[in-house]
């Protein structure tokens, strides 16, 4: 009887699929650029571009985004996210499935980090934003 119960529990656990669609709530809001790090990248030419109030902002609703550069709208559209694996999430803008348009990201509290097209590459660039 115990073996049958154990088999039943295992069958249920193994048949469950993980949801590959993360909750977009973590992105909703207004994020301001704070700098590029994680590599030996050239710093921004404008030293004010990483200070609060710099105007380099991305805003997210549950399905749309807007990018601003110095408070001027430069791009807007739709986005969606998905869980790549247990540790990584990706964002895709405007249903563009080309490999250069699907970026890895992470939200840690009030910090949003974009990693590029490869998850957490050693010495790769990290683009940091702070939630306003």
C-alpha positions as CSV (number, residue, x, y, z in Angstrom):
1,X,0.0,0.0,0.0
2,X,2.8,2.4,0.9
3,X,4.5,1.7,-2.5
4,X,1.3,2.4,-4.3
5,X,0.9,5.7,-2.4
6,X,4.5,6.7,-3.0
7,X,4.1,5.9,-6.8
8,X,1.0,8.0,-6.9
9,X,2.7,11.0,-5.3
10,X,5.7,10.7,-7.6
11,X,3.5,10.4,-10.6
12,X,1.7,13.7,-9.7
13,X,5.0,15.5,-8.9
14,X,6.6,14.4,-12.1
15,X,3.6,15.3,-14.3
16,X,3.5,18.9,-13.1
17,X,5.0,21.4,-15.5
18,X,6.7,24.6,-14.4
19,X,5.2,27.8,-15.7
20,X,7.8,29.4,-18.0
21,X,6.0,32.7,-17.9
22,X,7.1,34.8,-15.0
23,X,5.0,37.4,-13.3
24,X,5.6,40.8,-15.0
25,X,4.5,42.7,-11.9
26,X,8.2,42.9,-10.9
27,X,8.9,45.1,-13.9
28,X,5.8,47.4,-13.8
29,X,6.9,50.9,-13.0
30,X,9.4,53.6,-13.9
31,X,13.1,52.7,-14.0
32,X,16.0,55.2,-14.4
33,X,19.4,54.3,-15.8
34,X,22.2,54.2,-13.2
35,X,25.2,52.9,-15.2
36,X,26.9,50.1,-16.9
37,X,29.1,47.7,-15.0
38,X,30.3,44.1,-14.8
39,X,32.9,44.5,-17.5
40,X,35.7,46.8,-18.4
41,X,33.3,48.9,-20.4
42,X,33.9,52.5,-21.3
43,X,31.8,54.7,-18.9
44,X,29.1,57.0,-20.4
45,X,30.6,60.1,-22.1
46,X,28.0,62.3,-20.2
47,X,28.9,62.0,-16.5
48,X,25.3,63.2,-15.6
49,X,23.7,60.2,-17.5
50,X,24.0,58.0,-14.3
51,X,22.9,60.6,-11.7
52,X,19.3,60.7,-10.5
53,X,17.1,62.9,-12.7
54,X,19.2,62.0,-15.9
55,X,16.0,61.4,-18.0
56,X,17.2,58.0,-19.3
57,X,14.1,56.1,-18.3
58,X,12.2,52.9,-19.2
59,X,8.7,52.4,-18.1
60,X,6.7,49.1,-18.0
61,X,3.1,48.3,-17.7
62,X,2.0,44.7,-17.6
63,X,2.4,44.4,-21.4
64,X,3.9,47.6,-22.8
65,X,7.1,49.7,-22.5
66,X,8.4,53.1,-23.3
67,X,12.0,54.2,-23.5
68,X,13.0,57.8,-22.9
69,X,16.3,59.5,-23.5
70,X,16.7,62.8,-21.7
71,X,12.9,62.9,-21.2
72,X,12.2,62.4,-25.0
73,X,10.3,59.3,-26.0
74,X,12.6,57.3,-28.3
75,X,10.8,53.9,-28.5
76,X,7.6,52.2,-27.3
77,X,5.8,49.0,-27.9
78,X,5.0,45.7,-26.3
79,X,7.1,43.2,-24.4
80,X,6.8,39.8,-22.8
81,X,8.9,37.9,-20.4
82,X,9.7,34.2,-19.9
83,X,11.6,32.1,-17.5
84,X,14.6,30.7,-19.2
85,X,15.5,28.3,-16.4
86,X,15.3,28.3,-12.6
87,X,17.7,31.2,-12.3
88,X,17.2,33.3,-15.3
89,X,14.5,35.4,-17.0
90,X,14.3,36.9,-20.5
91,X,12.5,39.8,-22.0
92,X,11.5,40.1,-25.6
93,X,10.4,43.5,-27.1
94,X,7.8,43.9,-29.9
95,X,7.6,40.1,-30.6
96,X,11.1,40.3,-32.2
97,X,12.4,36.7,-32.0
98,X,15.9,37.5,-33.3
99,X,18.6,36.4,-30.9
100,X,19.8,40.0,-30.4
101,X,16.3,41.2,-29.2
102,X,15.8,38.7,-26.4
103,X,17.7,39.9,-23.3
104,X,18.3,38.4,-19.9
105,X,17.3,40.5,-16.9
106,X,17.0,40.3,-13.1
107,X,15.2,42.4,-10.6
108,X,16.6,42.7,-7.1
109,X,14.5,45.0,-5.0
110,X,14.7,48.4,-6.6
111,X,17.5,47.4,-9.1
112,X,16.8,46.1,-12.6
113,X,19.8,44.7,-14.4
114,X,19.9,43.8,-18.1
115,X,22.7,41.3,-19.1
116,X,22.4,41.1,-22.8
117,X,21.7,38.0,-24.9
118,X,23.6,35.5,-22.7
119,X,22.7,35.0,-19.0
120,X,25.2,36.5,-16.5
121,X,28.3,36.3,-18.8
122,X,31.5,36.8,-16.8
123,X,32.9,40.2,-17.7
124,X,29.9,41.0,-19.8
125,X,28.1,44.3,-19.5
126,X,25.4,44.8,-17.0
127,X,23.0,47.8,-17.5
128,X,21.6,48.9,-14.2
129,X,18.3,50.8,-13.6
130,X,16.8,52.0,-10.3
131,X,13.1,52.0,-9.7
132,X,11.6,55.5,-9.2
